[in-house]
């Protein structure tokens, strides 16, 4: 428990810790991506914005389970 009460985090905080800078931008290939919304057109999609090229793209939360591994350094493999 935090000093000012319980620590409450929402989906954006939880997904950002796990996926920010770990998913490659499909437009420029940079791993410098950040979640702009934890939910896209479906509950299983996350919306990212690339910090290098500025494009927004969707990424399915289950993609890493289909052989698209997330690198600890950043970048989808």
DRENTORKOL-3810 file (N, C-alpha, C; in nm, 4 decimals):
REM DRENTORKOL-3810
@n.u->0.0839; n.v->-0.1178; n.w->0.0000; ca.u->0.0000; ca.v->0.0000; ca.w->0.0000; c.u->0.0886; c.v->0.1244; c.w->0.0000
@n.u->0.0545; n.v->0.2195; n.w->-0.0818; ca.u->0.1291; ca.v->0.3448; ca.w->-0.0882; c.u->0.0992; c.v->0.4305; c.w->0.0339
@n.u->0.1810; n.v->0.5306; n.w->0.0579; ca.u->0.1616; ca.v->0.6178; ca.w->0.1733; c.u->0.0259; c.v->0.6864; c.w->0.1712
@n.u->-0.0218; n.v->0.7222; n.w->0.0545; ca.u->-0.1485; ca.v->0.7946; ca.w->0.0428; c.u->-0.2652; c.v->0.7032; c.w->0.0098
@n.u->-0.2511; n.v->0.5746; n.w->0.0356; ca.u->-0.3580; ca.v->0.4803; ca.w->0.0048; c.u->-0.3109; c.v->0.3762; c.w->-0.0950
@n.u->-0.4017; n.v->0.2895; n.w->-0.1381; ca.u->-0.3618; ca.v->0.1837; ca.w->-0.2306; c.u->-0.3221; c.v->0.2397; c.w->-0.3673
@n.u->-0.2258; n.v->0.1748; n.w->-0.4275; ca.u->-0.1824; ca.v->0.2147; ca.w->-0.5614; c.u->-0.2767; c.v->0.1522; c.w->-0.6641
@n.u->-0.3416; n.v->0.2351; n.w->-0.7423; ca.u->-0.4367; ca.v->0.1874; ca.w->-0.8416; c.u->-0.3807; c.v->0.2188; c.w->-0.9800
@n.u->-0.3681; n.v->0.1148; n.w->-1.0624; ca.u->-0.3218; ca.v->0.1363; ca.w->-1.1988; c.u->-0.4296; c.v->0.0878; c.w->-1.2940
@n.u->-0.4399; n.v->0.1552; n.w->-1.4048; ca.u->-0.5377; ca.v->0.1170; ca.w->-1.5054; c.u->-0.4715; c.v->0.0385; c.w->-1.6172
@n.u->-0.5503; n.v->0.0020; n.w->-1.7187; ca.u->-0.4969; ca.v->-0.0760; ca.w->-1.8304; c.u->-0.3815; c.v->-0.0072; c.w->-1.9030
@n.u->-0.3858; n.v->0.1257; n.w->-1.9182; ca.u->-0.2789; ca.v->0.1955; ca.w->-1.9877; c.u->-0.1461; c.v->0.1776; c.w->-1.9139
@n.u->-0.1465; n.v->0.1936; n.w->-1.7824; ca.u->-0.0245; ca.v->0.1759; ca.w->-1.7030; c.u->0.0269; c.v->0.0328; c.w->-1.7126
@n.u->-0.0620; n.v->-0.0631; n.w->-1.6990; ca.u->-0.0213; ca.v->-0.2042; ca.w->-1.7026; c.u->0.0371; c.v->-0.2431; c.w->-1.8377
@n.u->-0.0302; n.v->-0.2089; n.w->-1.9462; ca.u->0.0179; ca.v->-0.2459; ca.w->-2.0793; c.u->0.1422; c.v->-0.1658; c.w->-2.1174
@n.u->0.1514; n.v->-0.0401; n.w->-2.0758; ca.u->0.2685; ca.v->0.0422; ca.w->-2.1078; c.u->0.3952; c.v->-0.0176; c.w->-2.0483
@n.u->0.3890; n.v->-0.0624; n.w->-1.9243; ca.u->0.5064; ca.v->-0.1238; ca.w->-1.8617; c.u->0.5513; c.v->-0.2475; c.w->-1.9386
@n.u->0.4583; n.v->-0.3210; n.w->-1.9944; ca.u->0.4904; ca.v->-0.4454; ca.w->-2.0633; c.u->0.5317; c.v->-0.4247; c.w->-2.2087
@n.u->0.4706; n.v->-0.3306; n.w->-2.2801; ca.u->0.4882; ca.v->-0.3228; ca.w->-2.4249; c.u->0.5596; c.v->-0.1987; c.w->-2.4786
@n.u->0.5643; n.v->-0.0873; n.w->-2.4042; ca.u->0.6310; ca.v->0.0324; ca.w->-2.4572; c.u->0.7748; c.v->-0.0002; c.w->-2.4955
@n.u->0.8158; n.v->0.0443; n.w->-2.6135; ca.u->0.9502; ca.v->0.0247; ca.w->-2.6685; c.u->0.9849; c.v->-0.1221; c.w->-2.6907
@n.u->0.8835; n.v->-0.2083; n.w->-2.7045; ca.u->0.9060; ca.v->-0.3500; ca.w->-2.7316; c.u->0.8317; c.v->-0.3985; c.w->-2.8551
@n.u->0.7616; n.v->-0.3115; n.w->-2.9230; ca.u->0.6875; ca.v->-0.3500; ca.w->-3.0438; c.u->0.7353; c.v->-0.2615; c.w->-3.1582
@n.u->0.7785; n.v->-0.3258; n.w->-3.2677; ca.u->0.8293; ca.v->-0.2515; ca.w->-3.3832; c.u->0.7167; c.v->-0.1831; c.w->-3.4604
@n.u->0.7442; n.v->-0.0625; n.w->-3.5062; ca.u->0.6527; ca.v->0.0100; ca.w->-3.5935; c.u->0.6521; c.v->-0.0580; c.w->-3.7308
@n.u->0.5350; n.v->-0.0918; n.w->-3.7837; ca.u->0.5311; ca.v->-0.1564; ca.w->-3.9152; c.u->0.5670; c.v->-0.0608; c.w->-4.0294
@n.u->0.5697; n.v->0.0693; n.w->-4.0037; ca.u->0.5982; ca.v->0.1682; ca.w->-4.1076; c.u->0.7470; c.v->0.1966; c.w->-4.1202
@n.u->0.8169; n.v->0.2148; n.w->-4.0082; ca.u->0.9595; ca.v->0.2494; ca.w->-4.0168; c.u->1.0514; c.v->0.1462; c.w->-3.9521
@n.u->0.9949; n.v->0.0501; n.w->-3.8777; ca.u->1.0739; ca.v->-0.0560; ca.w->-3.8159; c.u->1.1324; c.v->-0.0218; c.w->-3.6804
@n.u->1.1097; n.v->0.0983; n.w->-3.6310; ca.u->1.1636; ca.v->0.1409; ca.w->-3.5023; c.u->1.0899; c.v->0.0741; c.w->-3.3865
@n.u->1.1639; n.v->0.0417; n.w->-3.2804; ca.u->1.1018; ca.v->-0.0105; ca.w->-3.1587; c.u->1.0671; c.v->0.1023; c.w->-3.0622
@n.u->1.0884; n.v->0.2258; n.w->-3.1025; ca.u->1.0602; ca.v->0.3419; ca.w->-3.0192; c.u->0.9106; c.v->0.3749; c.w->-3.0269
@n.u->0.8297; n.v->0.2812; n.w->-2.9766; ca.u->0.6840; ca.v->0.2950; ca.w->-2.9836; c.u->0.6261; c.v->0.3063; c.w->-2.8436
@n.u->0.5121; n.v->0.3703; n.w->-2.8360; ca.u->0.4458; ca.v->0.3922; ca.w->-2.7071; c.u->0.2959; c.v->0.3698; c.w->-2.7245
@n.u->0.2340; n.v->0.3094; n.w->-2.6263; ca.u->0.0904; ca.v->0.2839; ca.w->-2.6325; c.u->0.0139; c.v->0.4165; c.w->-2.6266
@n.u->-0.0749; n.v->0.4356; n.w->-2.7239; ca.u->-0.1610; ca.v->0.5533; ca.w->-2.7210; c.u->-0.2987; c.v->0.5186; c.w->-2.6662
@n.u->-0.3373; n.v->0.3895; n.w->-2.6751; ca.u->-0.4631; ca.v->0.3423; ca.w->-2.6174; c.u->-0.4505; c.v->0.1928; c.w->-2.5905
@n.u->-0.4892; n.v->0.1460; n.w->-2.4720; ca.u->-0.4790; ca.v->0.0033; ca.w->-2.4426; c.u->-0.5803; c.v->-0.0807; c.w->-2.5205
@n.u->-0.6760; n.v->-0.0164; n.w->-2.5850; ca.u->-0.7767; ca.v->-0.0881; ca.w->-2.6628; c.u->-0.7970; c.v->-0.0186; c.w->-2.7964
@n.u->-0.7987; n.v->-0.0982; n.w->-2.9039; ca.u->-0.8223; ca.v->-0.0444; ca.w->-3.0374; c.u->-0.9651; c.v->-0.0715; c.w->-3.0797
@n.u->-0.9807; n.v->-0.1194; n.w->-3.2035; ca.u->-1.1132; ca.v->-0.1502; ca.w->-3.2561; c.u->-1.1769; c.v->-0.2695; c.w->-3.1871
@n.u->-1.0925; n.v->-0.3529; n.w->-3.1265; ca.u->-1.1397; ca.v->-0.4668; ca.w->-3.0473; c.u->-1.0639; c.v->-0.4671; c.w->-2.9153
@n.u->-1.1117; n.v->-0.5436; n.w->-2.8195; ca.u->-1.0464; ca.v->-0.5505; ca.w->-2.6885; c.u->-0.9079; c.v->-0.6146; c.w->-2.7007
@n.u->-0.8873; n.v->-0.6968; n.w->-2.8042; ca.u->-0.7591; ca.v->-0.7660; ca.w->-2.8190; c.u->-0.6537; c.v->-0.6839; c.w->-2.8931
@n.u->-0.6853; n.v->-0.5610; n.w->-2.9306; ca.u->-0.5906; ca.v->-0.4757; ca.w->-3.0031; c.u->-0.5422; c.v->-0.3616; c.w->-2.9140
@n.u->-0.4122; n.v->-0.3299; n.w->-2.9258; ca.u->-0.3528; ca.v->-0.2157; ca.w->-2.8580; c.u->-0.3133; c.v->-0.1155; c.w->-2.9664
@n.u->-0.3381; n.v->0.0134; n.w->-2.9436; ca.u->-0.2962; ca.v->0.1163; ca.w->-3.0383; c.u->-0.1654; c.v->0.1790; c.w->-2.9904
@n.u->-0.0671; n.v->0.1837; n.w->-3.0808; ca.u->0.0636; ca.v->0.2411; ca.w->-3.0529; c.u->0.0852; c.v->0.3645; c.w->-3.1388
@n.u->0.1745; n.v->0.4514; n.w->-3.0941; ca.u->0.2251; ca.v->0.5613; ca.w->-3.1744; c.u->0.3765; c.v->0.5490; c.w->-3.1757
@n.u->0.4346; n.v->0.5564; n.w->-3.2952; ca.u->0.5791; ca.v->0.5496; ca.w->-3.3106; c.u->0.6384; c.v->0.6867; c.w->-3.2801
@n.u->0.7359; n.v->0.6913; n.w->-3.1912; ca.u->0.7991; ca.v->0.8188; ca.w->-3.1551; c.u->0.8948; c.v->0.8678; c.w->-3.2629
@n.u->0.9362; n.v->0.7798; n.w->-3.3549; ca.u->1.0289; ca.v->0.8209; ca.w->-3.4603; c.u->0.9565; c.v->0.8770; c.w->-3.5827
@n.u->0.8589; n.v->0.8033; n.w->-3.6363; ca.u->0.7916; ca.v->0.8504; ca.w->-3.7581; c.u->0.6552; c.v->0.9144; c.w->-3.7300
@n.u->0.6025; n.v->0.8988; n.w->-3.6086; ca.u->0.4771; ca.v->0.9628; ca.w->-3.5708; c.u->0.3515; c.v->0.8889; c.w->-3.6129
@n.u->0.3659; n.v->0.7745; n.w->-3.6796; ca.u->0.2490; ca.v->0.6990; ca.w->-3.7258; c.u->0.1843; c.v->0.6213; c.w->-3.6110
@n.u->0.0540; n.v->0.6019; n.w->-3.6211; ca.u->-0.0213; ca.v->0.5211; ca.w->-3.5257; c.u->-0.0499; c.v->0.3866; c.w->-3.5907
@n.u->-0.0403; n.v->0.2794; n.w->-3.5115; ca.u->-0.0662; ca.v->0.1457; ca.w->-3.5644; c.u->-0.1262; c.v->0.0573; c.w->-3.4569
@n.u->-0.1983; n.v->-0.0439; n.w->-3.5011; ca.u->-0.2588; ca.v->-0.1403; ca.w->-3.4102; c.u->-0.1738; c.v->-0.2650; c.w->-3.4000
@n.u->-0.1753; n.v->-0.3274; n.w->-3.2847; ca.u->-0.1004; ca.v->-0.4501; ca.w->-3.2593; c.u->-0.1885; c.v->-0.5413; c.w->-3.1743
@n.u->-0.2028; n.v->-0.6655; n.w->-3.2172; ca.u->-0.2874; ca.v->-0.7594; ca.w->-3.1437; c.u->-0.2135; c.v->-0.8121; c.w->-3.0207
@n.u->-0.2794; n.v->-0.8156; n.w->-2.9075; ca.u->-0.2170; ca.v->-0.8561; ca.w->-2.7812; c.u->-0.1649; c.v->-0.9988; c.w->-2.7847
@n.u->-0.2178; n.v->-1.0820; n.w->-2.8721; ca.u->-0.1745; ca.v->-1.2216; ca.w->-2.8786; c.u->-0.0648; c.v->-1.2443; c.w->-2.9822
@n.u->-0.0180; n.v->-1.1403; n.w->-3.0530; ca.u->0.0820; ca.v->-1.1601; ca.w->-3.1587; c.u->0.2109; c.v->-1.2234; c.w->-3.1088
@n.u->0.2557; n.v->-1.1888; n.w->-2.9889; ca.u->0.3793; ca.v->-1.2473; ca.w->-2.9376; c.u->0.3659; c.v->-1.3976; c.w->-2.9138
@n.u->0.2455; n.v->-1.4483; n.w->-2.9043; ca.u->0.2229; ca.v->-1.5918; ca.w->-2.8858; c.u->0.2266; c.v->-1.6679; c.w->-3.0179
@n.u->0.2283; n.v->-1.5959; n.w->-3.1309; ca.u->0.2298; ca.v->-1.6583; ca.w->-3.2631; c.u->0.3692; c.v->-1.6547; c.w->-3.3247
@n.u->0.4722; n.v->-1.6392; n.w->-3.2438; ca.u->0.6077; ca.v->-1.6389; ca.w->-3.2956; c.u->0.6673; c.v->-1.5011; c.w->-3.3122
@n.u->0.5931; n.v->-1.3969; n.w->-3.2816; ca.u->0.6449; ca.v->-1.2606; ca.w->-3.2867; c.u->0.6897; c.v->-1.2247; c.w->-3.1455
@n.u->0.8068; n.v->-1.2708; n.w->-3.1081; ca.u->0.8564; ca.v->-1.2525; ca.w->-2.9716; c.u->0.8868; c.v->-1.1069; c.w->-2.9432
@n.u->0.8720; n.v->-1.0700; n.w->-2.8180; ca.u->0.9078; ca.v->-0.9366; ca.w->-2.7734; c.u->1.0497; c.v->-0.9432; c.w->-2.7196
@n.u->1.1356; n.v->-0.8573; n.w->-2.7666; ca.u->1.2740; ca.v->-0.8533; ca.w->-2.7235; c.u->1.2840; c.v->-0.7723; c.w->-2.5956
@n.u->1.3745; n.v->-0.8128; n.w->-2.5065; ca.u->1.3956; ca.v->-0.7358; ca.w->-2.3841; c.u->1.4584; c.v->-0.6009; c.w->-2.4153
@n.u->1.5367; n.v->-0.5918; n.w->-2.5226; ca.u->1.5998; ca.v->-0.4665; ca.w->-2.5630; c.u->1.5012; c.v->-0.3757; c.w->-2.6335
@n.u->1.3956; n.v->-0.4303; n.w->-2.6820; ca.u->1.3005; ca.v->-0.3550; ca.w->-2.7634; c.u->1.3023; c.v->-0.4115; c.w->-2.9031
@n.u->1.1902; n.v->-0.4055; n.w->-2.9659; ca.u->1.1816; ca.v->-0.4564; ca.w->-3.1022; c.u->1.1177; c.v->-0.5930; c.w->-3.1045
@n.u->1.0204; n.v->-0.6068; n.w->-3.1885; ca.u->0.9497; ca.v->-0.7327; ca.w->-3.2043; c.u->1.0353; c.v->-0.8260; c.w->-3.2904
@n.u->1.0532; n.v->-0.9491; n.w->-3.2478; ca.u->1.1361; ca.v->-1.0462; ca.w->-3.3209; c.u->1.0536; c.v->-1.1614; c.w->-3.3703
END
